Each structure stands twice: as structure tokens, then as C-alpha cells.
Amino acid sequence: MEPDPQSTDADQGRAEDRINAFQRGGGPFVAAVEATRMPMVVTDPTVSGNPIVYVNQSFIDLFSYSREEVLGQNYFFLAGPDTDPEVERHIRAAMMADEPLDLEVPLRAKDGREVWAAQFVSPVHDDQGRVIQHFASFWDITRRVRAERRARRLNVVLESRVRERTQELQTELDRRRALEGVLTESVREKDKLLGQRSVLLHEVNHRAKNSIAMAISMLRLQMARQGDSGVSEALENAIQRLDHLARIHELLYRQDSNDVQSVDMAGYLTELCQNFGHLRSPQDQRIELISDADDITLDVDRAINVALIAGEAITNALKHAFPDKRRGAVRVGLHQEGGDVLLSIEDNGVGLPATRRQGSMGMRLIEGMAQSLNGTLASKGHRGTQIEVQFPLSGRNNPAG
């Protein structure tokens, strides 16, 4: 049925009269609402369509409409293409039930911008309890909604990075032939746990430490059953390297920093050196371990590589550089030199032998970790031993690949 033109004109006329009357008689209320930063409107439910009879300047600033374009409108005209049609139904139902309503809805400004608003609608009664106005306020929550969207996207990226990191760990552990069966099962267990934890990288390091500890226990059982001294020595070397890797992960998951993607290397190397006390007896204090590092922050991957290099070099020094109960010191340094970082491990022990043993597992590990850092390795040992690895601070990929 077509609307009656005369009835429509009469409703429009009454709406305009209400707007004018509200503007004239609002008094201090209008002045106060006009001064607030919260967008607000007042509608008149006694007129068909419940038109807006008052709008403050903050509302106009937020949605970019002029006052003339807003007055007389029903504020559902702000609904955007993403607005749930049920929102209007809920609001109308609350108005008919004479109840306040609090909703978060996506709206559209005049220029097409998406504006998320926390919308509060409350009825206003006269002395006889009749609803004569609806008061609506809009709190702009667009930044919060966008931040939540960004957080969800970052969670997806982080989940991908966790999966990639897990695969890298599995590949690295698979290279250790003597531990392949035990460590593969450990990685599978860790993969299952990582699938349930999207952002807790501290938990990843904790689980890695526990898994490596399990592998160490099983290797010790295997070593106890060995009668071959050569096999026992190889297993003991593997146990010590796994123990060092476990201590590295323990330091990572015990970080106090909320930034689980980067490591403060000064504190990290200091604690790493302190942990090497397990290679000495409590009474043996003849060898001093010294950490000397600049205020450098590295991502977790490169921090682990640095720790593995330092740990391998420190272990070799404690085992071979100070025979016959010689006293001495091992110094671990990490310093920035322009756009590079220089890692050095030096001792004042007996130095390297005249004929070096080629292809040792320790040196191969150090060379591999240096390559992972896109760094260069140098060593010398005439008076004492010095190992240096220089690598880029930025962690950029090696273009020569």
C-alpha cells in the first residue's frame, strides 16, 4: 500500500517542530552534550521513524555528515554493508520493550570509512513514565577492533613460524645418527605440543630441554652396557653436547623478558658461562670463566647458534687447554664492530697442538654454526687458543647462499 502523502508530510512537519523545540529548550543539557567528546544523538520515538532531533559536534566529526544531513534521519542510516541485519532488530526490540541496549557494531561514515562503535541506547521518560526520547551514544572502538584483527593475523604468522622452527629442530636432530631413534620420537612429541600452543615459544624451549634430558638418560644407560672404550667415549661426547644444548634451552625459557623472539646476549652469555661449572668439581676453581659482551640483542635462532659455538669452544678449553692442574682463564666476548658482531672465545692455556686433528666433531659443529650465522671463522693457538666468528648484526641472508 502506497503511503499517504499528506500523512508523510505531517510526520515530517512534526519531526521538524520537535527538532526546533529540542534545540531551543535543551538548555544546559544541550550545552554539556555539545562540549563532550563522545558522539551523541537524541531521537524522538513519538514521531514516525524515530528521527534524530539532536546531534552533537563530536558525532558530526566522527561520521563526517553535516548537521542538516543528520537531523530528521533515523540513525540506522549509518549501517554499513558488514552490519548484521539483526542489529537493527535488536535495537528496535529494546526500544519497544523500554530497555537500555549496549552493542558493538560496524558503521559507515559519509566518506565510506568503516567505524566500529560501542553503541549505547537508553530511553528517556516524562513525568507520567512515557518514553519521549531515546538517547544514544557512540564510543569509537575502531582502533581496538583493528588491533584485534592485526593480533589475529600475527597469531597466524606466529603459528607458521613455530611449525617452521619445529621442522628445523627435527632436521638438526636427525643428523645425529647415534640418537636418531630417540630424538625423532622426542621431536614428534614436541610437534604435537607445539600444535596446541601457538605463541608460547618459552614452552617450546622448556619441552626441548626435557626431551634432550630424556635422550641423555637413555644414552647413559647404553653407555653403561658398553665394553668398547671407543664407543663409550663417543657416547660421552654426545651426552656432553646434548647436555649443553639442554642448558641453552633452559636459559631461553627462563628469560624474564616478555619478548620471546629476542635474547639479551650480555645476560645470556654471563649465565651460560656460569652454567659451565658442572664441568668442574666444586673444589676446582683454578680455571676462571669470564663473559664480556656488549648490549646486543639477537633473535632466538642466532642466539642458539652463538651459544653452541661458545659452548663447544669452552668445553674444548676446559678439557685440553689446562693440563696438569694449570691455572688460567677462558674469556667469551661478544662485541659490535660497525654492522657486524664479533664472537671470540680465547684462553691462556697451552695452545693448539703443532699437528691439528682434522675433521673433529667439535670443529665441524663450530664451522656449521658459523655458516648458519652467515659468518666467517678464524682460529689461532700459538700462546693460548683463540676462536673468532664474525657475522652480520642484522641477520640478513647470505646472498651467495
Secondary structure, DSSP 8 states (H G I E B T S, - for coil): ----HHHHHHHHHHHHHHHHHHHHH-THHHHHHHHSSS-EEEE-TTSTT--EEEE-HHHHHHH---HHHHTTS-GGGGB-TTS-HHHHHHHHHHHHTT--EEEEEEEE-TTS-EEEEEEEEEEEE-TTS-EEEEEEEEEE-HHHHHHHHHHHHHHHHHHHHHHHHHHHHHHHHHT-GGGHHHHHHHHHHHHHHHHH-SS-HHHHHHHHHHHHHHHHHHHHHHHHT---HHHHHHHHHHHHHHHHHHHHHHHHHT---S-TTEEEHHHHHHHHHHHGGGGS-TT--SEEEEEEE-S-EEEHHHHHHHHHHHHHHHHHHHHHTS-TT--EEEEEEEEEETTEEEEEEEE-SS---SS--TT-HHHHHHHHHHHHTT-EEEEE-SSSEEEEEEEETT----TT-
